[in-house]
Each structure stands twice: as structure tokens, then as C-alpha cells.
Amino acid sequence: MQANSRTVNSNQQYLHPKLTQVIRRHLQTTHRGEIAAHNFQAYGHVSAELNARPRPIILDSFCGTGHSTAILAERHPDHLIVGIDKSARRLAKHPYSLRTNYLLLQADCAAIWTLLLRDGLRPRHHYMLYPNPWPKAAHLQRRIHGHPSFPLLLALGGMVELRSNWQIYIEEFGCAMHLAGHRGRVLRVADTGPDLSLFEQKYRNSGHQLWCYVANIISE
Ligand SMILES: C[S@@+](CC[C@H](N)C(=O)[O-])C[C@H]1O[C@@H](n2cnc3c(N)ncnc32)[C@H](O)[C@@H]1O
């Protein structure tokens, strides 16, 4: 991947002024987004895997090419790692064909989160690596914490880890978690590898500071 990525440029220099209002509103409502057919089909692979061999799951939401999913699978051989990305183009760039303990789903994250919750399945870890930052202030509701599906992520629980090259995104996510009653930590990701994902590699090689939020959410 190229090493000349520009740092995030935003018309928002601090936490979004409507952050609290938007988060509180979403925390009081239940997200009922319609689930398109291809998501049910993708989710069927998770059910089939777990029926064949029940084991704890780890989510790699917004996994892009799934490089991180493969790395996580090596780190956790006794888990099923589920990488989710809506882009068939990105997933087609996954470099490995032999998959033992992971799946790559072409699906919408919120749809898969909904189906996991429906079936009472909770991840041990939930990674969200370098989601699109949506840096324009007007796009707050497209960020993970500003989206109506944020309560689904909270309900799933697990060890949540979000990474970004935009410090404000991580701090906003931390505030949103705090408003939801979860206390975590904002950290710097080390300047040297190993890289967990392709975007991490690109941003590191471009000299960006990388940020991380971690919290252990005990789900109900
Ligand atoms: C900036 S890329 C990061 C990819 C990867 N995690 C990495 O670090 O290399 C963000 C990814 O999120 C995916 N994405 C955005 N919204 C999504 C959604 N609602 N459901 C699933 N994937 C989504 C995009 O297709 C894209 O591949």
C-alpha cells in the first residue's frame, strides 16, 4: 500500500457540539434497520460454522481486505473470527485462500450485529480498525458512535477495540461509551509495527499518529 496518505482534514477541530444530544437520542431508541437478503445469506455461514464446531467468536467489523481477520485468526486459533465488510471489491483483495478458523462476510455490520444479538451470540473481542472517519462535521451520524446502530455494538459487548488515525474520532467514541456507562482508555498505537491491517500499514508508513480506544463491555 502507498505511504503518502494525507492526515485527516476536518472542519471539526474539537468534539462535535451535538455529540451528547445525538448519542443520548440513540441510546433511548432501538435500531430497527431493514436487513437486506444478502446479509441473511452471509450470516448463514456463521451459524453453519458454529453448529459444526461451537467456539467463541471474535468480530473484525469493517475488515476491508480481511488482512486483520487472518492475523487475528492466527492469534486466536481456538476462536472463530468473523470479518465483515460491505465491499465485495475490498474482500476480493484478500490474499489467502486457505481459511481454517475465520470467515469473511460481505455484509453490513449493523445487520450482522442484529442477527448475532437475535441468536444470543456475543463476541469475546470486537475489533473495528480504521473505519471511514467521516470527518465533515455534518457527517457525525455516519461515524460508528453517531450512528443509530451504536446501541447494538454496546449490547454485543466484549473487549472492544477501535483504531483510527483521527484522534477526535477516538475521543468522541470514548465520550459516547462514557455516556453509555462504559469506561475505557484512549491510547496511542505504537509507531512501529507489526501492522494489524492494511490501513494501519498505510497510515504508519505515512507518519500518522495512530489512536486506539479499548474497553471491556460486559453485555447483558
Ligand atoms: C478505511 S477501510 C478500513 C479497512 C480495514 N479495517 C483496514 O484497516 O485496513 C473502512 C472499511 O469499512 C467498510 N464499511 C463501511 N461501512 C460499512 C458497513 N456499514 N458495513 C460493513 N462495512 C463497511 C468499507 O467498505 C471499508 O472497507
The ligand as a Gaussian input file, in Angstrom:
#p B3LYP/6-31G(d) Opt

LIG

0 1
 C      -10.967000       2.641000       5.790000
 S      -11.469000       0.997000       5.431000
 C      -10.578000       0.069000       6.675000
 C      -10.433000      -1.377000       6.320000
 C       -9.634000      -2.245000       7.289000
 N      -10.267000      -2.345000       8.596000
 C       -8.211000      -1.780000       7.438000
 O       -7.870000      -1.238000       8.496000
 O       -7.417000      -1.970000       6.510000
 C      -13.129000       1.003000       6.057000
 C      -13.968000      -0.171000       5.543000
 O      -15.260000      -0.121000       6.144000
 C      -16.173000      -0.684000       5.197000
 N      -17.540000      -0.274000       5.606000
 C      -18.031000       0.984000       5.700000
 N      -19.297000       0.960000       6.160000
 C      -19.617000      -0.349000       6.366000
 C      -20.771000      -1.017000       6.844000
 N      -21.864000      -0.342000       7.219000
 N      -20.756000      -2.364000       6.932000
 C      -19.669000      -3.054000       6.538000
 N      -18.531000      -2.479000       6.085000
 C      -18.499000      -1.146000       5.990000
 C      -15.704000      -0.159000       3.867000
 O      -16.153000      -0.956000       2.798000
 C      -14.179000      -0.210000       4.051000
 O      -13.641000      -1.412000       3.538000

